[in-house]
C-alpha cells in the first residue's frame, strides 16, 4: 500500500490546484441506509441498474447478487452462480438495462439476460490470456470494452438479436496490467487505467481503434477512472485515482483553445489541472463522479466526498471506518444523485445517503 502524498508535476499553461485537509469547509450528513450481507469473501464491485432500482454486486465467492428494495428494506432477489469458476471482479449494466456483463479472474466475460423470465448467462466471451479486470458498455450499447492482466484492452461488437459478441479490436498500448476501462457518457471515447501508472484514451479511426492520448502524472498504479458527466463546452474532464494516494482531474483542450495549449493535430491535448492530495493516507482504489461531486474509497477504509468550489476541490465529508476493511468500489446512484453504494473486503456492500 502506498503511503506517500504525491504532488503532480506542473504543466505549462494548465492550472494546478493542490488541496489539503485544511481546505475542508462544509460538513455534509452521511447516513448508512443499509448493510447488504450474503457474499463470502471480498466484494469487489457494485453497479447500479440505469433505473437506479437494482444494485448488482460481485466478489471473491464467484457469484453475482442482484439487490432491490422491498418496502423499506433492500433484499437479495437473485444470486447468479453458473457463469464463472473464479473471482468475479466487475459487473456492468447495459444502457438499456436488459443485460448485465461480468468480468472474472477465470479469463472470461459473461453476458447475462432475463429473456426467459430469470437471469441466465447468454454468452461467454473468451480471448484474454489472464484475469479480466473490468468490463463496461459503450454509451449506445453497441460495444463492450474489457481489460486484463494480459496488458490488453479488447473492443467487442454487440449483436443483441443473435447474442453474438465479435472482437472488433485488441489494443496493446499499456506496458502492464490494465485495471479499469471507462466509456465517456455520450461519446465513443474509451479510457483505460493501468499498473504502468498511466491513463490511455482511445477512439475509432477508419474501422479500427487507436490510442490517441496518454495521461501521465501518477507515480504508481492507477486503480480507477471516472468521467465528468457535465459538459461545459471547454473540453471533457476525467478523474483518476491511484496507489500514490492522490486523485487527479484531467481536462482536454481542443484545437484552437484559448489557453494556447498545443494540440496533436485534430485531437485534443490532455492536461492534469488538479491534484487532490493529503486526504487518503493509503491507496485510493475507487472513485465516481456524480452530480453530488467526486466520491472516493480506498485502503484506509474511508469514503470521502469532494466538491468543486471555484478552482479548488474541497473535501465536504469523510466517513472514517465506513467499512471494516479496504473499500473496493464506490458508485453514485444514477437516479437518486445523493445515494451511494460501496463494497469492501469486509464481505459487505453498503448503501448510503448524502445530505446537507
C-alpha positions as CSV (number, residue, x, y, z in Angstrom):
1,X,0.0,0.0,0.0
2,X,1.3,3.4,-0.9
3,X,1.6,5.9,1.9
4,X,3.3,8.9,0.4
5,X,1.3,12.0,-0.7
6,X,2.4,13.0,-4.1
7,X,2.1,16.3,-5.8
8,X,1.6,16.4,-9.6
9,X,4.2,17.7,-12.0
10,X,3.3,21.2,-13.1
11,X,2.0,21.6,-16.6
12,X,2.7,24.6,-18.7
13,X,-0.5,26.7,-19.3
14,X,-2.6,24.2,-17.2
15,X,-3.6,25.4,-13.8
16,X,-2.8,23.2,-10.9
17,X,-4.8,23.1,-7.7
18,X,-3.3,21.4,-4.6
19,X,-5.8,20.5,-1.9
20,X,-5.0,19.8,1.8
21,X,-7.1,18.8,4.8
22,X,-7.3,22.4,5.9
23,X,-9.5,23.1,2.9
24,X,-12.5,21.3,4.3
25,X,-15.2,23.9,4.9
26,X,-18.6,22.3,4.5
27,X,-19.9,19.4,6.7
28,X,-22.3,17.0,5.0
29,X,-24.6,14.4,6.6
30,X,-23.8,10.9,5.6
31,X,-26.0,8.1,6.7
32,X,-25.9,4.3,6.1
33,X,-29.3,3.2,4.8
34,X,-28.5,-0.5,4.8
35,X,-25.8,-3.1,5.0
36,X,-26.0,-5.9,2.4
37,X,-24.6,-9.2,3.5
38,X,-24.5,-12.6,1.7
39,X,-21.2,-12.6,-0.2
40,X,-18.5,-14.8,1.3
41,X,-15.0,-13.2,0.7
42,X,-14.2,-9.8,-0.7
43,X,-16.9,-7.9,-2.5
44,X,-15.0,-6.4,-5.4
45,X,-17.5,-4.3,-7.3
46,X,-21.1,-2.9,-7.4
47,X,-23.1,-1.5,-10.3
48,X,-26.5,0.3,-10.3
49,X,-29.1,-0.5,-12.9
50,X,-29.7,2.5,-15.2
51,X,-33.1,2.9,-13.5
52,X,-31.4,3.1,-10.1
53,X,-33.6,0.5,-8.5
54,X,-31.4,-2.6,-8.7
55,X,-27.8,-3.0,-7.5
56,X,-25.5,-5.8,-8.8
57,X,-22.6,-6.9,-6.6
58,X,-19.9,-9.4,-7.3
59,X,-16.9,-10.9,-5.5
60,X,-14.4,-13.5,-4.4
61,X,-17.2,-16.1,-4.0
62,X,-17.6,-16.3,-7.8
63,X,-21.2,-15.1,-7.6
64,X,-23.2,-12.1,-8.6
65,X,-26.1,-10.8,-6.4
66,X,-28.9,-8.6,-7.5
67,X,-30.5,-6.4,-4.8
68,X,-33.6,-4.3,-4.9
69,X,-36.0,-2.7,-2.4
70,X,-39.0,-4.3,-0.8
71,X,-40.9,-1.8,1.2
72,X,-38.2,0.0,3.2
73,X,-35.7,-2.9,3.1
74,X,-33.1,-3.9,0.4
75,X,-33.1,-7.6,-0.2
76,X,-31.2,-10.0,-2.5
77,X,-33.6,-11.1,-5.2
78,X,-31.2,-13.2,-7.3
79,X,-27.9,-15.0,-7.0
80,X,-26.1,-15.8,-10.2
81,X,-23.7,-18.7,-9.7
82,X,-23.1,-20.6,-13.0
83,X,-21.1,-18.0,-15.0
84,X,-17.6,-18.1,-13.6
85,X,-15.2,-20.5,-12.0
86,X,-13.1,-17.9,-10.2
87,X,-13.5,-14.4,-8.6
88,X,-15.9,-12.0,-10.3
89,X,-14.1,-8.7,-10.5
90,X,-16.6,-6.3,-12.0
91,X,-20.2,-6.1,-13.2
92,X,-21.7,-3.6,-15.6
93,X,-25.3,-3.0,-16.8
94,X,-26.0,-2.3,-20.4
95,X,-27.5,1.2,-21.1
96,X,-30.9,-0.4,-21.9
97,X,-30.8,-2.3,-18.6
98,X,-31.6,-5.6,-20.1
99,X,-28.1,-7.1,-20.0
100,X,-25.5,-7.5,-17.3
101,X,-21.9,-8.2,-18.1
102,X,-19.4,-9.7,-15.6
103,X,-15.6,-9.9,-15.8
104,X,-13.8,-12.7,-14.0
105,X,-10.3,-13.9,-13.0
106,X,-11.2,-17.1,-15.0
107,X,-10.3,-15.1,-18.1
108,X,-13.8,-14.8,-19.4
109,X,-16.6,-12.2,-19.6
110,X,-20.2,-13.4,-19.1
111,X,-23.3,-11.6,-20.5
112,X,-26.5,-12.2,-18.6
113,X,-30.1,-11.5,-19.7
114,X,-33.5,-12.4,-18.3
115,X,-35.3,-13.2,-21.6
116,X,-36.6,-16.4,-20.1
117,X,-38.0,-14.5,-17.0
118,X,-34.9,-15.1,-14.9
119,X,-31.3,-14.1,-15.4
120,X,-29.2,-16.6,-17.3
121,X,-25.8,-16.5,-18.9
122,X,-26.5,-16.0,-22.6
123,X,-22.9,-15.6,-23.8
124,X,-19.4,-16.2,-22.6
125,X,-16.6,-14.1,-24.2
126,X,-13.1,-15.7,-24.4
127,X,-9.8,-14.4,-25.7
128,X,-8.0,-12.7,-22.8
129,X,-4.9,-14.7,-21.7
130,X,-5.2,-13.8,-18.0
131,X,-7.7,-12.4,-15.5
132,X,-10.2,-10.0,-16.9
133,X,-10.3,-7.0,-14.5
134,X,-13.1,-4.9,-16.0
135,X,-16.0,-4.8,-18.5
136,X,-18.1,-1.8,-19.5
137,X,-20.7,-1.0,-22.1
138,X,-20.4,1.9,-24.5
139,X,-23.0,4.7,-24.1
140,X,-25.0,3.5,-27.0
141,X,-24.6,-0.2,-26.1
142,X,-23.1,-1.2,-29.4
143,X,-19.7,-2.1,-27.9
144,X,-18.3,-3.8,-24.9
145,X,-14.8,-3.0,-23.6
146,X,-12.8,-5.3,-21.5
147,X,-9.3,-5.2,-20.0
148,X,-7.0,-7.7,-18.4
149,X,-3.8,-8.6,-16.6
150,X,-2.5,-9.6,-20.0
151,X,-1.9,-5.8,-20.6
152,X,-4.6,-5.6,-23.4
153,X,-7.9,-3.8,-24.0
154,X,-10.5,-5.5,-26.2
155,X,-13.4,-4.0,-28.0
156,X,-16.3,-6.2,-28.8
157,X,-19.1,-5.5,-31.3
158,X,-22.5,-6.3,-29.8
159,X,-25.3,-8.1,-31.8
160,X,-28.3,-8.2,-29.5
161,X,-30.6,-10.1,-31.9
162,X,-28.3,-13.2,-32.1
163,X,-26.5,-12.8,-28.7
164,X,-23.2,-12.5,-30.6
165,X,-20.1,-10.6,-29.5
166,X,-17.4,-10.3,-32.0
167,X,-13.9,-8.9,-31.2
168,X,-13.5,-5.7,-33.1
169,X,-10.1,-4.7,-31.8
170,X,-7.3,-5.7,-29.5
171,X,-5.2,-2.8,-28.1
172,X,-1.7,-3.2,-26.6
173,X,-1.0,0.3,-25.5
174,X,-0.2,-0.4,-21.9
175,X,3.0,-1.9,-20.6
176,X,1.4,-3.6,-17.6
177,X,-1.8,-5.0,-16.1
178,X,-4.8,-2.9,-17.2
179,X,-7.1,-2.3,-14.2
180,X,-10.0,-0.3,-15.5
181,X,-11.8,0.8,-18.6
182,X,-14.4,3.6,-18.7
183,X,-16.5,5.0,-21.6
184,X,-17.4,8.7,-22.0
185,X,-21.0,9.1,-21.1
186,X,-22.0,10.4,-24.5
187,X,-19.2,9.8,-27.0
188,X,-17.5,6.6,-28.2
189,X,-14.3,7.6,-26.4
190,X,-12.7,4.9,-24.1
191,X,-10.3,5.4,-21.3
192,X,-8.1,2.8,-19.6
193,X,-6.1,2.8,-16.4
194,X,-3.1,0.6,-15.7
195,X,-0.4,-0.7,-13.4
196,X,2.0,1.2,-15.6
197,X,0.9,4.5,-13.9
198,X,-0.9,5.9,-16.9
199,X,-4.3,6.5,-18.4
200,X,-4.9,6.0,-22.1
201,X,-7.6,7.3,-24.4
202,X,-8.9,5.5,-27.5
203,X,-11.1,6.4,-30.4
204,X,-12.3,4.6,-33.6
205,X,-10.4,5.6,-36.7
206,X,-11.2,4.1,-40.1
207,X,-12.8,1.0,-38.7
208,X,-10.0,0.4,-36.2
209,X,-9.5,1.6,-32.6
210,X,-6.4,3.6,-31.8
211,X,-4.7,5.2,-28.8
212,X,-5.0,9.0,-29.2
213,X,-3.6,10.2,-25.8
214,X,-1.5,9.1,-22.8
215,X,-2.1,10.8,-19.4
216,X,1.0,10.6,-17.3
217,X,1.3,12.2,-13.8
218,X,0.6,9.5,-11.3
219,X,3.7,7.8,-9.7
220,X,2.1,4.4,-9.1
221,X,-0.8,2.2,-10.2
222,X,-3.9,3.9,-11.5
223,X,-6.8,2.0,-10.0
224,X,-9.8,3.7,-11.3
225,X,-11.1,6.4,-13.6
226,X,-14.4,8.3,-13.9
227,X,-15.7,10.8,-16.4
228,X,-17.3,14.1,-15.6
229,X,-21.0,13.9,-16.6
230,X,-21.3,17.7,-17.1
231,X,-20.4,19.2,-20.4
232,X,-19.3,22.8,-20.1
233,X,-18.1,23.4,-23.7
234,X,-14.5,23.8,-22.6
235,X,-13.5,20.1,-23.1
236,X,-14.1,16.9,-21.4
237,X,-12.8,16.0,-18.0
238,X,-11.9,12.7,-16.3
239,X,-10.7,11.9,-12.8
240,X,-8.2,9.2,-11.9
241,X,-7.1,7.7,-8.5
242,X,-4.0,5.8,-7.6
243,X,-1.8,3.8,-5.3
244,X,0.1,7.1,-4.8
245,X,-2.8,8.2,-2.6
246,X,-3.9,11.1,-4.9
247,X,-6.8,11.9,-7.2
248,X,-6.1,13.8,-10.3
249,X,-8.5,15.7,-12.6
250,X,-7.6,15.9,-16.2
251,X,-9.1,18.2,-18.9
252,X,-9.0,18.0,-22.6
253,X,-8.0,21.2,-24.5
254,X,-9.5,21.3,-28.0
255,X,-7.5,22.6,-31.1
256,X,-7.5,26.4,-31.0
257,X,-8.1,26.6,-27.3
258,X,-7.9,30.0,-25.6
259,X,-5.2,28.8,-23.2
260,X,-2.9,28.4,-26.2
261,X,-2.1,24.8,-25.4
262,X,-0.7,22.9,-28.4
263,X,-2.7,20.0,-29.6
264,X,-1.7,16.9,-31.6
265,X,-3.4,17.6,-35.0
266,X,-7.1,17.4,-34.7
267,X,-7.0,15.6,-31.3
268,X,-7.4,17.4,-28.0
269,X,-4.4,17.7,-25.6
270,X,-5.0,16.3,-22.1
271,X,-3.5,18.1,-19.0
272,X,-3.7,17.5,-15.3
273,X,-5.5,20.5,-13.9
274,X,-6.0,19.5,-10.3
275,X,-4.4,17.1,-7.8
276,X,-6.3,16.2,-4.7
277,X,-3.8,15.1,-2.0
278,X,-3.4,14.9,1.7
279,X,-6.7,13.1,2.4
280,X,-6.4,9.4,1.9
281,X,-3.2,8.1,3.7
282,X,-3.3,4.9,1.7
283,X,-4.1,3.8,-1.9
284,X,-7.3,5.2,-3.5
285,X,-9.0,2.2,-5.1
286,X,-12.2,3.6,-6.5
287,X,-13.9,6.9,-7.4
288,X,-17.1,8.0,-9.1
289,X,-18.0,11.4,-10.5
290,X,-21.7,12.4,-10.0
291,X,-23.8,15.4,-9.6
292,X,-23.1,15.4,-5.8
293,X,-19.3,15.5,-6.5
294,X,-16.4,13.2,-6.6
295,X,-16.6,10.2,-4.2
296,X,-13.5,8.1,-3.3
297,X,-12.8,5.0,-1.4
298,X,-9.6,3.2,-0.6
299,X,-7.2,1.3,1.6
300,X,-7.8,3.5,4.7
301,X,-11.4,2.1,5.0
302,X,-12.8,5.6,4.5
303,X,-15.2,7.2,2.0
304,X,-14.7,10.8,1.1
305,X,-16.8,13.3,-1.0
306,X,-15.1,16.2,-2.8
307,X,-16.8,19.2,-4.4
308,X,-15.6,21.9,-6.7
309,X,-15.5,25.4,-5.2
310,X,-14.1,27.8,-7.7
311,X,-10.8,26.5,-8.8
312,X,-10.4,24.2,-5.8
313,X,-11.6,20.7,-4.8
314,X,-12.8,20.7,-1.2
315,X,-13.5,17.6,1.0
316,X,-17.0,18.1,2.2
317,X,-17.3,14.7,4.0
318,X,-15.1,12.0,5.4
319,X,-16.7,8.7,6.5
320,X,-14.0,7.1,8.6
321,X,-14.2,3.4,9.1
322,X,-17.0,3.2,6.5
323,X,-16.1,-0.5,6.2
324,X,-14.1,-2.8,8.4
325,X,-11.5,-3.3,5.6
326,X,-10.4,-1.8,2.2
327,X,-13.2,0.0,0.2
328,X,-13.0,-1.6,-3.3
329,X,-15.8,0.3,-5.1
330,X,-17.9,3.4,-4.6
331,X,-20.6,4.4,-7.1
332,X,-23.4,7.0,-7.2
333,X,-26.9,6.0,-8.0
334,X,-27.8,7.3,-11.5
335,X,-31.3,8.5,-10.5
336,X,-31.1,9.4,-6.8
337,X,-28.0,11.6,-7.0
338,X,-27.4,11.7,-3.3
339,X,-27.4,7.9,-2.9
340,X,-24.2,5.9,-3.0
341,X,-23.2,2.2,-2.9
342,X,-19.9,0.9,-1.6
343,X,-18.4,-2.5,-1.2
344,X,-15.4,-3.9,0.7
345,X,-13.0,-6.7,1.6
346,X,-15.2,-7.0,4.8
347,X,-17.7,-9.0,2.7
348,X,-20.4,-6.3,2.8
349,X,-21.9,-3.8,0.5
350,X,-23.5,-0.6,2.0
351,X,-26.0,1.9,0.6
352,X,-25.5,5.5,1.8
353,X,-27.4,8.8,1.5
354,X,-25.7,12.2,1.5
355,X,-27.4,15.3,2.7
356,X,-26.6,18.9,3.7
